[in-house]
């Protein structure tokens, strides 16, 4: 994962995405499973479970007021 930046990127809060509260609850459940590794879409390797903790931290501290609206040109 060297060189990769993990953060809240564009599309994270797109209209087609689930609500932030559901995302946070899902992450809490995933962290609670106690797995050492997990997989996500769009990344070919297993990820260490510490990234779930990072995702949860990002999601619980996001500030919508600092975001920039993004209109996905693919989704009408």
Number of C-alpha atoms within 10 A of each C-alpha: 10 4 5 6 8 11 13 13 9 13 13 13 16 14 12 9 10 11 11 14 11 10 16 17 12 13 18 15 11 16 17 9 9 9 11 11 13 14 12 9 6 6 9 8 12 12 15 14 17 14 14 17 15 14 17 19 14 15 18 13 8 13 9 9 6 7 12 8 11 11 12 11 6 5 8 5
